[in-house]
Amino acid sequence: MAANGLDVAEYFYADLFARDPQLRRMFPASMAKQHEVLIAALSQIVSTVDDPDALVPFLTDLGRRHHGFGVIAEHYAPVGASLLATLAYFSGPEWSADLERDWTAAYGVVAKVMTEAAAEPVA
């Protein structure tokens, strides 16, 4: 992912908007900044995946901010599917059933924490 950063982001969003064209309206016309934001968030998640004390607060904040942008729980399924498709594409022959299972589980945790945070009342 790091070696293909912007290509990863472009592929991800192209896949996401093909899966759910209605999501496109939630984003700015120019996606350059959004590509950077996506790569930064994914990098943060990957680098803290084994450190719940760092990961959970990051995801909680991310979930609250996404809620403010109009993201709802139903949006997480197509995002997850696009993330897996992107990872599989860029992993090429190294992609395996084990990697897919691990990434599916990891994304499940990400989506759960973010949706729960979005549902919490803001203090």
MDTraj code that builds the backbone (N, CA, C; nanometers):
import mdtraj as md
import numpy as np

residues = "MET ALA ALA ASN GLY LEU ASP VAL ALA GLU TYR PHE TYR ALA ASP LEU PHE ALA ARG ASP PRO GLN LEU ARG ARG MET PHE PRO ALA SER MET ALA LYS GLN HIS GLU VAL LEU ILE ALA ALA LEU SER GLN ILE VAL SER THR VAL ASP ASP PRO ASP ALA LEU VAL PRO PHE LEU THR ASP LEU GLY ARG ARG HIS HIS GLY PHE GLY VAL ILE ALA GLU HIS TYR ALA PRO VAL GLY ALA SER LEU LEU ALA THR LEU ALA TYR PHE SER GLY PRO GLU TRP SER ALA ASP LEU GLU ARG ASP TRP THR ALA ALA TYR GLY VAL VAL ALA LYS VAL MET THR GLU ALA ALA ALA GLU PRO VAL ALA".split()
xyz = np.array([
    [0.0830, -0.1190, 0.0000],
    [0.0000, 0.0000, 0.0000],
    [0.0873, 0.1251, 0.0000],
    [0.1901, 0.1275, 0.0819],
    [0.2747, 0.2464, 0.0909],
    [0.3418, 0.2780, -0.0426],
    [0.3823, 0.1764, -0.1141],
    [0.4517, 0.1979, -0.2416],
    [0.3587, 0.2514, -0.3501],
    [0.2288, 0.2275, -0.3363],
    [0.1311, 0.2670, -0.4379],
    [0.0296, 0.3678, -0.3857],
    [0.0609, 0.4417, -0.2812],
    [-0.0306, 0.5294, -0.2095],
    [-0.1435, 0.5915, -0.2873],
    [-0.1125, 0.6846, -0.3753],
    [-0.2188, 0.7545, -0.4470],
    [-0.2926, 0.6630, -0.5436],
    [-0.2228, 0.5681, -0.6026],
    [-0.2902, 0.4711, -0.6894],
    [-0.3901, 0.3883, -0.6093],
    [-0.3521, 0.3536, -0.4869],
    [-0.4424, 0.2783, -0.3984],
    [-0.5686, 0.3604, -0.3728],
    [-0.5507, 0.4860, -0.3393],
    [-0.6659, 0.5724, -0.3101],
    [-0.7551, 0.5878, -0.4329],
    [-0.6952, 0.6108, -0.5489],
    [-0.7739, 0.6261, -0.6713],
    [-0.8521, 0.4994, -0.7030],
    [-0.7868, 0.3855, -0.6891],
    [-0.8527, 0.2576, -0.7163],
    [-0.9683, 0.2374, -0.6174],
    [-0.9402, 0.2630, -0.4894],
    [-1.0420, 0.2451, -0.3856],
    [-1.1668, 0.3282, -0.4160],
    [-1.1480, 0.4568, -0.4429],
    [-1.2648, 0.5422, -0.4661],
    [-1.3357, 0.5080, -0.5966],
    [-1.2628, 0.4699, -0.6978],
    [-1.3278, 0.4279, -0.8230],
    [-1.4145, 0.3055, -0.7972],
    [-1.3614, 0.2118, -0.7205],
    [-1.4380, 0.0914, -0.6872],
    [-1.5588, 0.1271, -0.6011],
    [-1.5384, 0.2116, -0.5019],
    [-1.6479, 0.2503, -0.4121],
    [-1.7603, 0.3188, -0.4882],
    [-1.7267, 0.4127, -0.5757],
    [-1.8302, 0.4864, -0.6479],
    [-1.8982, 0.3996, -0.7535],
    [-1.8294, 0.2971, -0.8017],
    [-1.8927, 0.2010, -0.8924],
    [-1.9918, 0.1143, -0.8150],
    [-1.9570, 0.0780, -0.6924],
    [-2.0458, -0.0041, -0.6085],
    [-2.1687, 0.0742, -0.5627],
    [-2.1462, 0.1994, -0.5259],
    [-2.2541, 0.2817, -0.4713],
    [-2.2385, 0.4252, -0.5219],
    [-2.2875, 0.4517, -0.6425],
    [-2.2692, 0.5841, -0.7037],
    [-2.3230, 0.6998, -0.6181],
    [-2.4210, 0.6727, -0.5341],
    [-2.4776, 0.7796, -0.4511],
    [-2.3762, 0.8348, -0.3507],
    [-2.2748, 0.7558, -0.3172],
    [-2.1752, 0.8017, -0.2215],
    [-2.0878, 0.9136, -0.2787],
    [-2.0794, 0.9225, -0.4099],
    [-1.9921, 1.0232, -0.4721],
    [-2.0277, 1.1639, -0.4287],
    [-2.1561, 1.1896, -0.4068],
    [-2.1994, 1.3257, -0.3714],
    [-2.1519, 1.3689, -0.2323],
    [-2.1029, 1.2761, -0.1537],
    [-2.0538, 1.3083, -0.0201],
    [-1.9104, 1.3635, -0.0227],
    [-1.8489, 1.3629, -0.1392],
    [-1.7085, 1.4000, -0.1517],
    [-1.6937, 1.5233, -0.2400],
    [-1.5818, 1.5946, -0.2227],
    [-1.5581, 1.7125, -0.3071],
    [-1.5305, 1.6732, -0.4515],
    [-1.5472, 1.7688, -0.5418],
    [-1.5210, 1.7431, -0.6839],
    [-1.3767, 1.6993, -0.7044],
    [-1.2852, 1.7695, -0.6415],
    [-1.1442, 1.7320, -0.6507],
    [-1.1129, 1.6369, -0.5353],
    [-1.0683, 1.5201, -0.5700],
    [-1.0448, 1.4163, -0.4694],
    [-0.8998, 1.4112, -0.4207],
    [-0.8135, 1.5000, -0.4673],
    [-0.6713, 1.4931, -0.4331],
    [-0.6486, 1.4925, -0.2820],
    [-0.7088, 1.5842, -0.2103],
    [-0.6922, 1.5906, -0.0651],
    [-0.7524, 1.4667, 0.0007],
    [-0.8661, 1.4209, -0.0486],
    [-0.9314, 1.3032, 0.0081],
    [-0.8437, 1.1800, -0.0079],
    [-0.7739, 1.1695, -0.1191],
    [-0.6818, 1.0570, -0.1397],
    [-0.5756, 1.0565, -0.0308],
    [-0.5206, 1.1742, -0.0006],
    [-0.4193, 1.1851, 0.1048],
    [-0.4764, 1.1485, 0.2410],
    [-0.5978, 1.1932, 0.2686],
    [-0.6631, 1.1651, 0.3962],
    [-0.6851, 1.0143, 0.4123],
    [-0.7303, 0.9497, 0.3064],
    [-0.7519, 0.8051, 0.3118],
    [-0.6226, 0.7313, 0.3416],
    [-0.5173, 0.7643, 0.2696],
    [-0.3893, 0.6960, 0.2886],
    [-0.3373, 0.7190, 0.4306],
    [-0.3502, 0.8397, 0.4817],
    [-0.3054, 0.8693, 0.6179],
    [-0.3850, 0.7887, 0.7209],
    [-0.5162, 0.7813, 0.7022],
    [-0.6000, 0.7058, 0.7965],
    [-0.5673, 0.5564, 0.7913],
    [-0.5532, 0.5020, 0.6718],
    [-0.5188, 0.3604, 0.6599],
    [-0.3819, 0.3322, 0.7211],
    [-0.2882, 0.4211, 0.7002],
    [-0.1543, 0.4038, 0.7574],
    [-0.1605, 0.4044, 0.9095],
    [-0.2385, 0.4957, 0.9640],
    [-0.2539, 0.5025, 1.1101],
    [-0.3176, 0.3748, 1.1639],
    [-0.4197, 0.3264, 1.0960],
    [-0.4878, 0.2042, 1.1402],
    [-0.3922, 0.0855, 1.1345],
    [-0.3215, 0.0713, 1.0245],
    [-0.2293, -0.0411, 1.0087],
    [-0.1174, -0.0337, 1.1127],
    [-0.0670, 0.0843, 1.1388],
    [0.0458, 0.0963, 1.2323],
    [0.0051, 0.0772, 1.3774],
    [-0.1238, 0.0902, 1.4085],
    [-0.1682, 0.0737, 1.5479],
    [-0.2612, -0.0456, 1.5667],
    [-0.2699, -0.1313, 1.4670],
    [-0.3646, -0.2429, 1.4739],
    [-0.3408, -0.3340, 1.5950],
    [-0.2177, -0.3434, 1.6406],
    [-0.1867, -0.4272, 1.7565],
    [-0.1791, -0.3474, 1.8865],
    [-0.2236, -0.2219, 1.8839],
    [-0.2193, -0.1345, 2.0007],
    [-0.3570, -0.0720, 2.0220],
    [-0.4482, -0.1471, 2.0860],
    [-0.5850, -0.0966, 2.1050],
    [-0.5916, 0.0380, 2.1768],
    [-0.4952, 0.0658, 2.2661],
    [-0.4969, 0.1930, 2.3381],
    [-0.4755, 0.3122, 2.2455],
    [-0.4105, 0.2897, 2.1341],
    [-0.3928, 0.3956, 2.0340],
    [-0.4986, 0.3867, 1.9252],
    [-0.5338, 0.2657, 1.8860],
    [-0.6261, 0.2460, 1.7744],
    [-0.7684, 0.2904, 1.8069],
    [-0.8203, 0.2490, 1.9210],
    [-0.9611, 0.2769, 1.9534],
    [-0.9901, 0.4266, 1.9619],
    [-0.9077, 0.5070, 2.0301],
    [-0.9366, 0.6512, 2.0304],
    [-0.9302, 0.7131, 1.8899],
    [-0.8364, 0.6674, 1.8078],
    [-0.8283, 0.7171, 1.6706],
    [-0.9558, 0.6848, 1.5944],
    [-1.0017, 0.5590, 1.6042],
    [-1.1232, 0.5173, 1.5333],
    [-1.2476, 0.5857, 1.5892],
    [-1.2502, 0.6077, 1.7189],
    [-1.3633, 0.6771, 1.7809],
    [-1.3750, 0.8182, 1.7241],
    [-1.2631, 0.8893, 1.7199],
    [-1.2628, 1.0237, 1.6631],
    [-1.3007, 1.0205, 1.5151],
    [-1.2456, 0.9244, 1.4420],
    [-1.2754, 0.9107, 1.2999],
    [-1.4247, 0.8842, 1.2779],
    [-1.4816, 0.7983, 1.3595],
    [-1.6248, 0.7674, 1.3488],
    [-1.7112, 0.8887, 1.3739],
    [-1.6750, 0.9672, 1.4741],
    [-1.7522, 1.0887, 1.5039],
    [-1.7417, 1.1897, 1.3904],
    [-1.6201, 1.2062, 1.3373],
    [-1.6024, 1.3008, 1.2267],
    [-1.6779, 1.2550, 1.1023],
    [-1.6734, 1.1251, 1.0726],
    [-1.7459, 1.0743, 0.9560],
    [-1.8963, 1.0924, 0.9736],
    [-1.9447, 1.0742, 1.0949],
    [-2.0865, 1.0962, 1.1216],
    [-2.1242, 1.2404, 1.0876],
    [-2.0362, 1.3333, 1.1212],
    [-2.0593, 1.4735, 1.0892],
    [-2.0636, 1.5011, 0.9395],
    [-2.0027, 1.4129, 0.8604],
    [-2.0049, 1.4269, 0.7141],
    [-2.1261, 1.3571, 0.6524],
    [-2.2099, 1.2948, 0.7370],
    [-2.3295, 1.2284, 0.6863],
    [-2.3147, 1.0787, 0.6666],
    [-2.2049, 1.0225, 0.7132],
    [-2.1847, 0.8779, 0.7005],
    [-2.2787, 0.8063, 0.7971],
    [-2.3457, 0.7036, 0.7459],
    [-2.4356, 0.6218, 0.8275],
    [-2.3860, 0.4771, 0.8261],
    [-2.4387, 0.3966, 0.9150],
    [-2.3916, 0.2586, 0.9312],
    [-2.3954, 0.1802, 0.8000],
    [-2.4947, 0.2057, 0.7154],
    [-2.5086, 0.1315, 0.5901],
    [-2.3954, 0.1610, 0.4918],
    [-2.3256, 0.2692, 0.5102],
    [-2.2150, 0.3037, 0.4205],
    [-2.0914, 0.2165, 0.4434],
    [-2.0811, 0.1560, 0.5596],
    [-1.9606, 0.0808, 0.5923],
    [-1.9455, -0.0480, 0.5111],
    [-2.0545, -0.1094, 0.4698],
    [-2.0443, -0.2336, 0.3905],
    [-1.9785, -0.2096, 0.2545],
    [-2.0249, -0.1125, 0.1748],
    [-1.9569, -0.0917, 0.0470],
    [-1.8129, -0.0429, 0.0646],
    [-1.7871, 0.0346, 0.1675],
    [-1.6499, 0.0792, 0.1931],
    [-1.5613, -0.0415, 0.2218],
    [-1.6098, -0.1325, 0.3042],
    [-1.5333, -0.2535, 0.3358],
    [-1.5096, -0.3385, 0.2128],
    [-1.6115, -0.3536, 0.1308],
    [-1.5974, -0.4334, 0.0085],
    [-1.4950, -0.3691, -0.0854],
    [-1.4979, -0.2369, -0.0949],
    [-1.4012, -0.1673, -0.1816],
    [-1.2605, -0.1756, -0.1249],
    [-1.2490, -0.1680, 0.0068],
    [-1.1173, -0.1816, 0.0685],
    [-1.0588, -0.3192, 0.0391],
    [-1.1381, -0.4233, 0.0561],
    [-1.0896, -0.5595, 0.0281],
    [-1.0534, -0.5759, -0.1189],
    [-1.1359, -0.5224, -0.2073],
    [-1.1067, -0.5313, -0.3507],
    [-0.9762, -0.4595, -0.3837],
    [-0.9548, -0.3454, -0.3205],
    [-0.8321, -0.2685, -0.3440],
    [-0.7106, -0.3434, -0.2918],
    [-0.7208, -0.3952, -0.1721],
    [-0.6088, -0.4705, -0.1150],
    [-0.5767, -0.5930, -0.1997],
    [-0.6790, -0.6614, -0.2445],
    [-0.6571, -0.7802, -0.3286],
    [-0.5897, -0.7408, -0.4593],
    [-0.6354, -0.6337, -0.5197],
    [-0.5787, -0.5892, -0.6469],
    [-0.4303, -0.5551, -0.6325],
    [-0.3980, -0.4776, -0.5303],
    [-0.2594, -0.4338, -0.5150],
    [-0.1683, -0.5408, -0.4546],
    [-0.2271, -0.6410, -0.3917],
    [-0.1462, -0.7517, -0.3391],
    [-0.1124, -0.8519, -0.4479],
    [-0.1949, -0.8534, -0.5520],
    [-0.1696, -0.9465, -0.6618],
    [-0.1699, -1.0902, -0.6156],
    [-0.0731, -1.1692, -0.6620],
    [-0.0717, -1.3116, -0.6285],
    [-0.0446, -1.3397, -0.4804],
    [-0.0004, -1.2390, -0.4064],
    [0.0226, -1.2592, -0.2628],
    [-0.1077, -1.2608, -0.1836],
    [-0.2173, -1.2125, -0.2447],
    [-0.3475, -1.2126, -0.1775],
    [-0.3914, -1.3564, -0.1576],
    [-0.4428, -1.3870, -0.0401],
    [-0.4827, -1.5240, -0.0086],
    [-0.6115, -1.5232, 0.0732],
    [-0.6662, -1.6403, 0.0897],
    [-0.7870, -1.6533, 0.1716],
    [-0.7583, -1.6105, 0.3152],
    [-0.6389, -1.6410, 0.3651],
    [-0.6030, -1.6006, 0.5013],
    [-0.5966, -1.4482, 0.5146],
    [-0.5337, -1.3822, 0.4164],
    [-0.5273, -1.2360, 0.4197],
    [-0.6672, -1.1754, 0.4106],
    [-0.7491, -1.2305, 0.3240],
    [-0.8858, -1.1796, 0.3111],
    [-0.9621, -1.1950, 0.4423],
    [-0.9471, -1.3077, 0.5064],
    [-1.0138, -1.3318, 0.6344],
    [-0.9628, -1.2331, 0.7409],
    [-0.8304, -1.2129, 0.7466],
    [-0.7732, -1.1218, 0.8455],
    [-0.8174, -0.9775, 0.8215],
    [-0.8147, -0.9331, 0.6959],
    [-0.8564, -0.7969, 0.6640],
    [-1.0060, -0.7781, 0.6858],
    [-1.0846, -0.8801, 0.6574],
    [-1.2289, -0.8725, 0.6823],
    [-1.2552, -0.8550, 0.8312],
    [-1.1845, -0.9318, 0.9121],
    [-1.2001, -0.9207, 1.0576],
    [-1.1539, -0.7839, 1.1065],
    [-1.0409, -0.7380, 1.0562],
    [-0.9881, -0.6076, 1.0980],
    [-1.0844, -0.4957, 1.0596],
    [-1.1365, -0.5020, 0.9379],
    [-1.2308, -0.3986, 0.8960],
    [-1.3583, -0.4056, 0.9796],
    [-1.3986, -0.5252, 1.0186],
    [-1.5156, -0.5394, 1.1050],
    [-1.4981, -0.4639, 1.2359],
    [-1.3789, -0.4710, 1.2930],
    [-1.3494, -0.3979, 1.4160],
    [-1.3516, -0.2473, 1.3898],
    [-1.2888, -0.2054, 1.2813],
    [-1.2866, -0.0629, 1.2450],
    [-1.4300, -0.0108, 1.2314],
    [-1.5108, -0.0793, 1.1539],
    [-1.6485, -0.0354, 1.1301],
    [-1.7292, -0.0349, 1.2593],
    [-1.7099, -0.1351, 1.3437],
    [-1.7838, -0.1434, 1.4704],
    [-1.7502, -0.0254, 1.5611],
    [-1.6221, 0.0007, 1.5798],
    [-1.5827, 0.1109, 1.6673],
    [-1.6318, 0.2443, 1.6114],
    [-1.6174, 0.2622, 1.4801],
    [-1.6586, 0.3895, 1.4205],
    [-1.8104, 0.4094, 1.4274],
    [-1.8894, 0.3053, 1.4011],
    [-2.0352, 0.3216, 1.4060],
    [-2.0830, 0.3416, 1.5496],
    [-2.0201, 0.2727, 1.6446],
    [-2.0584, 0.2932, 1.7845],
    [-2.0259, 0.4358, 1.8292],
    [-1.9106, 0.4865, 1.7872],
    [-1.8737, 0.6235, 1.8241],
    [-1.9695, 0.7245, 1.7626],
    [-2.0118, 0.6985, 1.6406],
    [-2.1046, 0.7897, 1.5726],
    [-2.2400, 0.7930, 1.6420],
    [-2.2769, 0.6832, 1.7061],
    [-2.4063, 0.6743, 1.7717],
    [-2.4074, 0.7357, 1.9120],
    [-2.2879, 0.7595, 1.9675],
    [-2.2786, 0.8166, 2.1020],
    [-2.3127, 0.9649, 2.0996],
    [-2.3843, 1.0110, 2.2012],
    [-2.4106, 1.1549, 2.2097],
    [-2.2794, 1.2301, 2.2342],
    [-2.2659, 1.3444, 2.1698],
    [-2.1468, 1.4268, 2.1876],
    [-2.1597, 1.5032, 2.3173],
    [-2.0552, 1.4977, 2.3984],
    [-2.0598, 1.5630, 2.5313],
    [-2.0371, 1.7118, 2.5206],
])
top = md.Topology()
chain = top.add_chain()
for i, resn in enumerate(residues, 1):
    res = top.add_residue(resn, chain, resSeq=i)
    for name in ("N", "CA", "C"):
        top.add_atom(name, md.element.get_by_symbol(name[0]), res)
traj = md.Trajectory(xyz[None], top)
